[in-house]
Amino acid sequence: MIFAKEVIVPTNSNATMNSSERHRKLKEIFPGAIGALDGTLVHAVVPADQQTRYRGRGKDECFQNVLGICDFDMMFTFVWAGWEDKYYLCDAAYTNTHGFMTPYRNTRYWLADYRRRRPLTKEEKFNHAHAQLRNVIERAYSVLKARFPILKRMTPFPFSVQRDIVVACFAVHNFIRKCDIHDELFMAFEENNAQPQGGQNDGENVHDMEWGSQGNEYMDNLRDQIANQLG
């Protein structure tokens, strides 16, 4: 776990090691964005008398709920820094409030929705740009789970060990990325290559964070300001 603490650290820069021209243009649209946030499910083996708390929605198996935050170079940070006027890009499962910017609801969002018809309204243009940039968290999870099959089928270790395995997998992921190791999985999920299927996450539990009406109004106004610039 000492190794994990060394390589899973807060974002301290907006710079990325592997940014393309298209990625830089997307970052210009969201100048305050410092990363992307999403949850995922990791398979877990727990005693029978504790399984109710770990049941996946609509499934008979047990899972750990994992909340991840990564920067735009697919490096996991796991940190809510709370800096003034900074925010994470989140999907519609979260509340659009101070520190978290979500897409417009009841408006096309997932990248697959735009394959046959380009964005028309300012809200659709915002959602499309938001989805393109936030997609980094889904690609990061895709690399992580492709590299470590144990996250899809956990071994029945004590649950504390299972938690450590999850953290260790994230740490190795970051180490490979940080050392700029020539890696086929990262190459497969780079921005201009393969994308996660469907754009959805694993069906994890939805968390709706409430931070007060003032924070909601602030982020609603900021979102509208960005959308107006795109319109």
C-alpha atoms as an extended CHARMM CRD file, in Angstrom:
* protein
*
       231  EXT
         1         1  MET       CA              0.0000000000        0.0000000000        0.0000000000  PROA      1               0.0000000000
         2         2  ILE       CA              2.9960000000        2.3300000000        0.3670000000  PROA      2               0.0000000000
         3         3  PHE       CA              3.5420000000        1.9400000000       -3.3700000000  PROA      3               0.0000000000
         4         4  ALA       CA             -0.1060000000        2.8600000000       -4.0120000000  PROA      4               0.0000000000
         5         5  LYS       CA              0.2410000000        6.0730000000       -1.9950000000  PROA      5               0.0000000000
         6         6  GLU       CA              3.2210000000        7.0790000000       -4.1080000000  PROA      6               0.0000000000
         7         7  VAL       CA              1.5930000000        6.6310000000       -7.5200000000  PROA      7               0.0000000000
         8         8  ILE       CA             -2.0610000000        7.5170000000       -6.8360000000  PROA      8               0.0000000000
         9         9  VAL       CA             -1.8150000000       11.2300000000       -6.1550000000  PROA      9               0.0000000000
        10        10  PRO       CA             -3.9510000000       14.3570000000       -6.7240000000  PROA      10              0.0000000000
        11        11  THR       CA             -3.8940000000       16.1240000000      -10.0650000000  PROA      11              0.0000000000
        12        12  ASN       CA             -1.4250000000       19.0070000000       -9.9210000000  PROA      12              0.0000000000
        13        13  SER       CA             -1.4430000000       20.1270000000      -13.5540000000  PROA      13              0.0000000000
        14        14  ASN       CA             -3.7600000000       20.4770000000      -16.5360000000  PROA      14              0.0000000000
        15        15  ALA       CA             -0.9940000000       19.2070000000      -18.8270000000  PROA      15              0.0000000000
        16        16  THR       CA             -1.2280000000       15.7130000000      -20.3050000000  PROA      16              0.0000000000
        17        17  MET       CA              1.5240000000       13.4760000000      -21.6400000000  PROA      17              0.0000000000
        18        18  ASN       CA             -0.4910000000       12.0520000000      -24.5280000000  PROA      18              0.0000000000
        19        19  SER       CA             -2.7420000000       14.8860000000      -25.7110000000  PROA      19              0.0000000000
        20        20  SER       CA             -3.7830000000       15.2220000000      -29.3520000000  PROA      20              0.0000000000
        21        21  GLU       CA             -4.8840000000       18.4010000000      -31.0900000000  PROA      21              0.0000000000
        22        22  ARG       CA             -8.5460000000       17.3550000000      -30.7970000000  PROA      22              0.0000000000
        23        23  HSD       CA             -8.1040000000       16.6440000000      -27.0970000000  PROA      23              0.0000000000
        24        24  ARG       CA             -6.5220000000       20.0610000000      -26.5170000000  PROA      24              0.0000000000
        25        25  LYS       CA             -9.4590000000       21.7370000000      -28.2670000000  PROA      25              0.0000000000
        26        26  LEU       CA            -11.9080000000       19.8600000000      -26.0310000000  PROA      26              0.0000000000
        27        27  LYS       CA             -9.9660000000       20.9800000000      -22.9590000000  PROA      27              0.0000000000
        28        28  GLU       CA            -10.2700000000       24.5880000000      -24.1610000000  PROA      28              0.0000000000
        29        29  ILE       CA            -14.0760000000       24.1830000000      -24.0900000000  PROA      29              0.0000000000
        30        30  PHE       CA            -13.9050000000       23.1020000000      -20.4250000000  PROA      30              0.0000000000
        31        31  PRO       CA            -11.0130000000       25.2110000000      -19.0770000000  PROA      31              0.0000000000
        32        32  GLY       CA            -11.8420000000       24.4870000000      -15.4260000000  PROA      32              0.0000000000
        33        33  ALA       CA            -12.0720000000       20.7010000000      -15.7970000000  PROA      33              0.0000000000
        34        34  ILE       CA             -9.3630000000       18.8120000000      -13.9260000000  PROA      34              0.0000000000
        35        35  GLY       CA            -10.5320000000       15.2420000000      -14.4320000000  PROA      35              0.0000000000
        36        36  ALA       CA            -13.4510000000       12.8490000000      -14.7770000000  PROA      36              0.0000000000
        37        37  LEU       CA            -15.3720000000       10.9590000000      -12.1140000000  PROA      37              0.0000000000
        38        38  ASP       CA            -17.4110000000        7.7800000000      -12.2760000000  PROA      38              0.0000000000
        39        39  GLY       CA            -18.2090000000        4.6360000000      -10.3560000000  PROA      39              0.0000000000
        40        40  THR       CA            -17.6240000000        1.0380000000      -11.3100000000  PROA      40              0.0000000000
        41        41  LEU       CA            -18.3480000000       -2.3930000000       -9.8710000000  PROA      41              0.0000000000
        42        42  VAL       CA            -15.6360000000       -4.8620000000       -8.9080000000  PROA      42              0.0000000000
        43        43  HSD       CA            -16.6080000000       -8.4700000000       -8.2190000000  PROA      43              0.0000000000
        44        44  ALA       CA            -16.4100000000       -9.4220000000       -4.5310000000  PROA      44              0.0000000000
        45        45  VAL       CA            -16.6120000000      -12.6210000000       -2.4930000000  PROA      45              0.0000000000
        46        46  VAL       CA            -18.1620000000      -12.0010000000        0.9370000000  PROA      46              0.0000000000
        47        47  PRO       CA            -19.6400000000      -14.1970000000        3.6880000000  PROA      47              0.0000000000
        48        48  ALA       CA            -23.2870000000      -15.1660000000        3.2090000000  PROA      48              0.0000000000
        49        49  ASP       CA            -24.5040000000      -13.0920000000        6.1560000000  PROA      49              0.0000000000
        50        50  GLN       CA            -23.0020000000       -9.9200000000        4.6340000000  PROA      50              0.0000000000
        51        51  GLN       CA            -23.9760000000      -10.3660000000        0.9860000000  PROA      51              0.0000000000
        52        52  THR       CA            -27.0760000000       -8.1640000000        1.0500000000  PROA      52              0.0000000000
        53        53  ARG       CA            -24.9350000000       -5.0160000000        1.2830000000  PROA      53              0.0000000000
        54        54  TYR       CA            -22.8860000000       -6.0110000000       -1.7490000000  PROA      54              0.0000000000
        55        55  ARG       CA            -25.5620000000       -7.2490000000       -4.1290000000  PROA      55              0.0000000000
        56        56  GLY       CA            -25.3030000000       -5.6700000000       -7.5890000000  PROA      56              0.0000000000
        57        57  ARG       CA            -28.5070000000       -4.1250000000       -8.8870000000  PROA      57              0.0000000000
        58        58  GLY       CA            -30.5270000000       -6.8300000000      -10.6880000000  PROA      58              0.0000000000
        59        59  LYS       CA            -27.7710000000       -9.4170000000      -10.1680000000  PROA      59              0.0000000000
        60        60  ASP       CA            -27.2340000000      -12.3670000000       -7.8560000000  PROA      60              0.0000000000
        61        61  GLU       CA            -23.5080000000      -11.7470000000       -7.4570000000  PROA      61              0.0000000000
        62        62  CYS       CA            -21.7240000000       -9.4400000000       -5.0360000000  PROA      62              0.0000000000
        63        63  PHE       CA            -19.6800000000       -6.3910000000       -5.9660000000  PROA      63              0.0000000000
        64        64  GLN       CA            -17.6230000000       -3.6390000000       -4.4180000000  PROA      64              0.0000000000
        65        65  ASN       CA            -18.7620000000       -0.1360000000       -5.3230000000  PROA      65              0.0000000000
        66        66  VAL       CA            -15.6760000000        1.8150000000       -6.4600000000  PROA      66              0.0000000000
        67        67  LEU       CA            -15.6470000000        5.5480000000       -7.0820000000  PROA      67              0.0000000000
        68        68  GLY       CA            -12.7850000000        6.6290000000       -9.3030000000  PROA      68              0.0000000000
        69        69  ILE       CA            -11.4120000000        9.9620000000      -10.4090000000  PROA      69              0.0000000000
        70        70  CYS       CA             -8.8140000000       10.2600000000      -13.1570000000  PROA      70              0.0000000000
        71        71  ASP       CA             -7.0650000000       13.0750000000      -14.9440000000  PROA      71              0.0000000000
        72        72  PHE       CA             -7.1610000000       13.4400000000      -18.7280000000  PROA      72              0.0000000000
        73        73  ASP       CA             -4.1390000000       11.2060000000      -19.1900000000  PROA      73              0.0000000000
        74        74  MET       CA             -6.0310000000        8.1890000000      -17.7160000000  PROA      74              0.0000000000
        75        75  MET       CA             -4.0730000000        8.5010000000      -14.4460000000  PROA      75              0.0000000000
        76        76  PHE       CA             -6.2760000000        7.7160000000      -11.4310000000  PROA      76              0.0000000000
        77        77  THR       CA             -6.1650000000       10.3180000000       -8.6580000000  PROA      77              0.0000000000
        78        78  PHE       CA             -8.9780000000        9.3120000000       -6.2510000000  PROA      78              0.0000000000
        79        79  VAL       CA             -9.0950000000       12.7960000000       -4.8110000000  PROA      79              0.0000000000
        80        80  TRP       CA            -11.8130000000       15.3850000000       -4.3560000000  PROA      80              0.0000000000
        81        81  ALA       CA             -9.6660000000       18.4770000000       -4.0380000000  PROA      81              0.0000000000
        82        82  GLY       CA            -12.4430000000       21.0930000000       -3.7490000000  PROA      82              0.0000000000
        83        83  TRP       CA            -10.4430000000       23.8690000000       -5.3460000000  PROA      83              0.0000000000
        84        84  GLU       CA            -12.3270000000       27.0570000000       -6.1210000000  PROA      84              0.0000000000
        85        85  ASP       CA            -13.8060000000       27.1510000000       -9.6530000000  PROA      85              0.0000000000
        86        86  LYS       CA            -12.4900000000       23.6760000000      -10.5020000000  PROA      86              0.0000000000
        87        87  TYR       CA            -14.7640000000       20.7640000000      -11.2870000000  PROA      87              0.0000000000
        88        88  TYR       CA            -14.9520000000       17.1520000000      -12.3890000000  PROA      88              0.0000000000
        89        89  LEU       CA            -16.9740000000       16.0110000000      -15.3940000000  PROA      89              0.0000000000
        90        90  CYS       CA            -19.6550000000       13.5430000000      -14.2760000000  PROA      90              0.0000000000
        91        91  ASP       CA            -22.5220000000       11.7470000000      -15.9760000000  PROA      91              0.0000000000
        92        92  ALA       CA            -26.1880000000       12.4530000000      -15.3100000000  PROA      92              0.0000000000
        93        93  ALA       CA            -26.2480000000       10.1240000000      -12.2840000000  PROA      93              0.0000000000
        94        94  TYR       CA            -24.7280000000       12.9970000000      -10.2820000000  PROA      94              0.0000000000
        95        95  THR       CA            -26.0630000000       16.4230000000       -9.3470000000  PROA      95              0.0000000000
        96        96  ASN       CA            -24.8400000000       19.4330000000      -11.3160000000  PROA      96              0.0000000000
        97        97  THR       CA            -23.4120000000       21.2900000000       -8.3570000000  PROA      97              0.0000000000
        98        98  HSD       CA            -20.2520000000       23.0940000000       -7.2830000000  PROA      98              0.0000000000
        99        99  GLY       CA            -17.2910000000       20.9110000000       -8.1860000000  PROA      99              0.0000000000
       100       100  PHE       CA            -19.2610000000       18.5330000000      -10.4530000000  PROA      100             0.0000000000
       101       101  MET       CA            -20.4230000000       19.3550000000      -13.9900000000  PROA      101             0.0000000000
       102       102  THR       CA            -23.0070000000       17.0310000000      -15.5340000000  PROA      102             0.0000000000
       103       103  PRO       CA            -24.6070000000       16.9970000000      -19.0070000000  PROA      103             0.0000000000
       104       104  TYR       CA            -28.0400000000       18.4090000000      -19.7430000000  PROA      104             0.0000000000
       105       105  ARG       CA            -30.7300000000       15.9040000000      -18.8250000000  PROA      105             0.0000000000
       106       106  ASN       CA            -33.3100000000       14.7270000000      -21.3890000000  PROA      106             0.0000000000
       107       107  THR       CA            -30.8210000000       15.5900000000      -24.1440000000  PROA      107             0.0000000000
       108       108  ARG       CA            -28.6900000000       13.2390000000      -26.2430000000  PROA      108             0.0000000000
       109       109  TYR       CA            -25.4570000000       12.4760000000      -24.4230000000  PROA      109             0.0000000000
       110       110  TRP       CA            -23.6830000000        9.1680000000      -25.1250000000  PROA      110             0.0000000000
       111       111  LEU       CA            -21.2340000000        9.2340000000      -28.0250000000  PROA      111             0.0000000000
       112       112  ALA       CA            -23.1710000000        6.4760000000      -29.8040000000  PROA      112             0.0000000000
       113       113  ASP       CA            -26.1620000000        8.8450000000      -29.9380000000  PROA      113             0.0000000000
       114       114  TYR       CA            -24.2570000000       11.1850000000      -32.2740000000  PROA      114             0.0000000000
       115       115  ARG       CA            -22.9870000000        8.6670000000      -34.8130000000  PROA      115             0.0000000000
       116       116  ARG       CA            -25.8660000000        9.1660000000      -37.2420000000  PROA      116             0.0000000000
       117       117  ARG       CA            -26.9130000000       12.7270000000      -36.4930000000  PROA      117             0.0000000000
       118       118  ARG       CA            -24.6280000000       15.5840000000      -35.5280000000  PROA      118             0.0000000000
       119       119  PRO       CA            -25.4460000000       17.7950000000      -32.5370000000  PROA      119             0.0000000000
       120       120  LEU       CA            -27.9260000000       20.5370000000      -33.4430000000  PROA      120             0.0000000000
       121       121  THR       CA            -28.8840000000       22.5750000000      -30.3780000000  PROA      121             0.0000000000
       122       122  LYS       CA            -26.4480000000       24.2860000000      -28.0450000000  PROA      122             0.0000000000
       123       123  GLU       CA            -27.3840000000       21.7500000000      -25.3460000000  PROA      123             0.0000000000
       124       124  GLU       CA            -26.5810000000       18.8410000000      -27.6790000000  PROA      124             0.0000000000
       125       125  LYS       CA            -23.2820000000       20.4680000000      -28.6650000000  PROA      125             0.0000000000
       126       126  PHE       CA            -22.4120000000       20.8490000000      -24.9840000000  PROA      126             0.0000000000
       127       127  ASN       CA            -23.3690000000       17.2520000000      -24.1990000000  PROA      127             0.0000000000
       128       128  HSD       CA            -21.3620000000       15.9310000000      -27.1440000000  PROA      128             0.0000000000
       129       129  ALA       CA            -18.2230000000       17.8300000000      -26.0970000000  PROA      129             0.0000000000
       130       130  HSD       CA            -18.7830000000       16.8180000000      -22.4610000000  PROA      130             0.0000000000
       131       131  ALA       CA            -19.1260000000       13.1360000000      -23.4230000000  PROA      131             0.0000000000
       132       132  GLN       CA            -15.9910000000       13.2140000000      -25.5690000000  PROA      132             0.0000000000
       133       133  LEU       CA            -13.8550000000       14.6050000000      -22.7490000000  PROA      133             0.0000000000
       134       134  ARG       CA            -15.4730000000       12.6320000000      -19.8830000000  PROA      134             0.0000000000
       135       135  ASN       CA            -15.0000000000        9.4240000000      -21.9050000000  PROA      135             0.0000000000
       136       136  VAL       CA            -11.4710000000        9.2580000000      -20.4620000000  PROA      136             0.0000000000
       137       137  ILE       CA            -12.7400000000        7.7000000000      -17.2090000000  PROA      137             0.0000000000
       138       138  GLU       CA            -14.5300000000        4.9190000000      -19.1000000000  PROA      138             0.0000000000
       139       139  ARG       CA            -11.4590000000        4.2040000000      -21.2260000000  PROA      139             0.0000000000
       140       140  ALA       CA             -9.3090000000        4.1530000000      -18.0830000000  PROA      140             0.0000000000
       141       141  TYR       CA            -11.6510000000        1.6090000000      -16.4690000000  PROA      141             0.0000000000
       142       142  SER       CA            -11.5930000000       -0.4600000000      -19.6850000000  PROA      142             0.0000000000
       143       143  VAL       CA             -7.7860000000       -0.6240000000      -19.5870000000  PROA      143             0.0000000000
       144       144  LEU       CA             -7.8170000000       -1.4660000000      -15.8780000000  PROA      144             0.0000000000
       145       145  LYS       CA            -10.2980000000       -4.3460000000      -16.1570000000  PROA      145             0.0000000000
       146       146  ALA       CA             -8.7610000000       -5.7380000000      -19.3240000000  PROA      146             0.0000000000
       147       147  ARG       CA             -5.3890000000       -5.9050000000      -17.5540000000  PROA      147             0.0000000000
       148       148  PHE       CA             -6.6620000000       -7.3840000000      -14.2890000000  PROA      148             0.0000000000
       149       149  PRO       CA             -9.3390000000      -10.0880000000      -14.8700000000  PROA      149             0.0000000000
       150       150  ILE       CA             -9.5120000000      -10.6090000000      -11.0960000000  PROA      150             0.0000000000
       151       151  LEU       CA            -11.5920000000       -7.4100000000      -10.9300000000  PROA      151             0.0000000000
       152       152  LYS       CA            -14.3040000000       -9.2240000000      -12.8920000000  PROA      152             0.0000000000
       153       153  ARG       CA            -14.0530000000      -12.4760000000      -10.9090000000  PROA      153             0.0000000000
       154       154  MET       CA            -12.5900000000      -11.9790000000       -7.4480000000  PROA      154             0.0000000000
       155       155  THR       CA            -10.8490000000      -14.7620000000       -5.5080000000  PROA      155             0.0000000000
       156       156  PRO       CA            -12.4510000000      -15.4900000000       -2.0760000000  PROA      156             0.0000000000
       157       157  PHE       CA             -9.7860000000      -13.8040000000        0.0360000000  PROA      157             0.0000000000
       158       158  PRO       CA            -10.8290000000      -11.9750000000        3.2250000000  PROA      158             0.0000000000
       159       159  PHE       CA            -12.6890000000       -8.8230000000        2.1960000000  PROA      159             0.0000000000
       160       160  SER       CA             -9.9440000000       -6.5550000000        3.5280000000  PROA      160             0.0000000000
       161       161  VAL       CA             -7.5350000000       -8.3020000000        1.1480000000  PROA      161             0.0000000000
       162       162  GLN       CA            -10.0170000000       -7.8850000000       -1.7150000000  PROA      162             0.0000000000
       163       163  ARG       CA            -10.0580000000       -4.1340000000       -1.0840000000  PROA      163             0.0000000000
       164       164  ASP       CA             -6.2550000000       -4.0590000000       -1.1190000000  PROA      164             0.0000000000
       165       165  ILE       CA             -6.2130000000       -5.9690000000       -4.4120000000  PROA      165             0.0000000000
       166       166  VAL       CA             -8.4220000000       -3.2930000000       -5.9930000000  PROA      166             0.0000000000
       167       167  VAL       CA             -6.1250000000       -0.4920000000       -4.7870000000  PROA      167             0.0000000000
       168       168  ALA       CA             -3.0400000000       -2.4070000000       -5.9140000000  PROA      168             0.0000000000
       169       169  CYS       CA             -4.4830000000       -2.8600000000       -9.4180000000  PROA      169             0.0000000000
       170       170  PHE       CA             -5.1240000000        0.8820000000       -9.6730000000  PROA      170             0.0000000000
       171       171  ALA       CA             -1.5670000000        1.5380000000       -8.4550000000  PROA      171             0.0000000000
       172       172  VAL       CA              0.0250000000       -0.7310000000      -11.0880000000  PROA      172             0.0000000000
       173       173  HSD       CA             -2.1770000000        0.9100000000      -13.7360000000  PROA      173             0.0000000000
       174       174  ASN       CA             -0.8140000000        4.3250000000      -12.7530000000  PROA      174             0.0000000000
       175       175  PHE       CA              2.7690000000        3.0800000000      -12.5690000000  PROA      175             0.0000000000
       176       176  ILE       CA              2.6460000000        1.7760000000      -16.1420000000  PROA      176             0.0000000000
       177       177  ARG       CA              1.1390000000        5.0320000000      -17.3740000000  PROA      177             0.0000000000
       178       178  LYS       CA              3.4330000000        7.2690000000      -15.3500000000  PROA      178             0.0000000000
       179       179  CYS       CA              6.5790000000        5.5170000000      -16.5750000000  PROA      179             0.0000000000
       180       180  ASP       CA              5.4000000000        5.8830000000      -20.1850000000  PROA      180             0.0000000000
       181       181  ILE       CA              5.8150000000        2.1460000000      -20.7510000000  PROA      181             0.0000000000
       182       182  HSD       CA              4.9550000000        0.9720000000      -24.2850000000  PROA      182             0.0000000000
       183       183  ASP       CA              1.7210000000       -0.7990000000      -23.4320000000  PROA      183             0.0000000000
       184       184  GLU       CA             -0.7140000000       -2.4390000000      -25.8520000000  PROA      184             0.0000000000
       185       185  LEU       CA             -3.7710000000       -1.9410000000      -23.6450000000  PROA      185             0.0000000000
       186       186  PHE       CA             -3.2520000000        1.7950000000      -23.2850000000  PROA      186             0.0000000000
       187       187  MET       CA             -2.6150000000        2.0070000000      -27.0210000000  PROA      187             0.0000000000
       188       188  ALA       CA             -5.8460000000        0.1170000000      -27.7250000000  PROA      188             0.0000000000
       189       189  PHE       CA             -7.8960000000        2.6080000000      -25.7340000000  PROA      189             0.0000000000
       190       190  GLU       CA             -6.1310000000        5.8110000000      -26.7220000000  PROA      190             0.0000000000
       191       191  GLU       CA             -8.3810000000        8.6760000000      -27.7740000000  PROA      191             0.0000000000
       192       192  ASN       CA             -8.4470000000        7.9310000000      -31.5010000000  PROA      192             0.0000000000
       193       193  ASN       CA             -8.6590000000        4.1430000000      -31.2020000000  PROA      193             0.0000000000
       194       194  ALA       CA            -11.0570000000        1.6770000000      -29.5830000000  PROA      194             0.0000000000
       195       195  GLN       CA            -13.8010000000        3.0630000000      -27.3710000000  PROA      195             0.0000000000
       196       196  PRO       CA            -15.7120000000        1.3520000000      -24.5430000000  PROA      196             0.0000000000
       197       197  GLN       CA            -18.8730000000       -0.3410000000      -25.7520000000  PROA      197             0.0000000000
       198       198  GLY       CA            -22.0350000000        1.7240000000      -25.4780000000  PROA      198             0.0000000000
       199       199  GLY       CA            -20.5540000000        4.4920000000      -23.3390000000  PROA      199             0.0000000000
       200       200  GLN       CA            -22.3460000000        3.1940000000      -20.2440000000  PROA      200             0.0000000000
       201       201  ASN       CA            -20.7090000000        2.0280000000      -17.0480000000  PROA      201             0.0000000000
       202       202  ASP       CA            -21.2360000000       -1.4010000000      -15.4530000000  PROA      202             0.0000000000
       203       203  GLY       CA            -24.6750000000       -0.6440000000      -14.0440000000  PROA      203             0.0000000000
       204       204  GLU       CA            -23.3300000000        0.4170000000      -10.6850000000  PROA      204             0.0000000000
       205       205  ASN       CA            -25.4540000000        2.0700000000       -8.0730000000  PROA      205             0.0000000000
       206       206  VAL       CA            -26.4100000000        5.6540000000       -8.7990000000  PROA      206             0.0000000000
       207       207  HSD       CA            -25.2390000000        8.2680000000       -6.3150000000  PROA      207             0.0000000000
       208       208  ASP       CA            -26.9690000000       11.6400000000       -6.3110000000  PROA      208             0.0000000000
       209       209  MET       CA            -24.8680000000       14.1650000000       -4.4180000000  PROA      209             0.0000000000
       210       210  GLU       CA            -26.6270000000       17.2060000000       -2.9690000000  PROA      210             0.0000000000
       211       211  TRP       CA            -24.4540000000       20.2070000000       -2.1820000000  PROA      211             0.0000000000
       212       212  GLY       CA            -27.1110000000       22.8830000000       -1.7450000000  PROA      212             0.0000000000
       213       213  SER       CA            -29.0830000000       25.1270000000       -4.1010000000  PROA      213             0.0000000000
       214       214  GLN       CA            -26.3630000000       27.7800000000       -4.3160000000  PROA      214             0.0000000000
       215       215  GLY       CA            -23.8470000000       25.3040000000       -5.6930000000  PROA      215             0.0000000000
       216       216  ASN       CA            -26.4360000000       23.9540000000       -8.1310000000  PROA      216             0.0000000000
       217       217  GLU       CA            -27.2500000000       27.4320000000       -9.4400000000  PROA      217             0.0000000000
       218       218  TYR       CA            -23.5590000000       28.2580000000       -9.8670000000  PROA      218             0.0000000000
       219       219  MET       CA            -22.8680000000       25.1740000000      -11.9790000000  PROA      219             0.0000000000
       220       220  ASP       CA            -26.1190000000       25.5540000000      -13.9540000000  PROA      220             0.0000000000
       221       221  ASN       CA            -25.0810000000       29.0770000000      -14.9210000000  PROA      221             0.0000000000
       222       222  LEU       CA            -21.5480000000       27.9660000000      -15.8080000000  PROA      222             0.0000000000
       223       223  ARG       CA            -22.9060000000       25.1140000000      -17.9350000000  PROA      223             0.0000000000
       224       224  ASP       CA            -25.2540000000       27.4950000000      -19.7670000000  PROA      224             0.0000000000
       225       225  GLN       CA            -22.3690000000       29.8920000000      -20.3590000000  PROA      225             0.0000000000
       226       226  ILE       CA            -20.2830000000       27.1560000000      -21.9990000000  PROA      226             0.0000000000
       227       227  ALA       CA            -23.2800000000       25.9520000000      -24.0440000000  PROA      227             0.0000000000
       228       228  ASN       CA            -23.9970000000       29.4910000000      -25.2800000000  PROA      228             0.0000000000
       229       229  GLN       CA            -20.4030000000       29.8060000000      -26.4820000000  PROA      229             0.0000000000
       230       230  LEU       CA            -20.7940000000       26.5550000000      -28.4580000000  PROA      230             0.0000000000
       231       231  GLY       CA            -24.1960000000       27.5300000000      -29.8730000000  PROA      231             0.0000000000
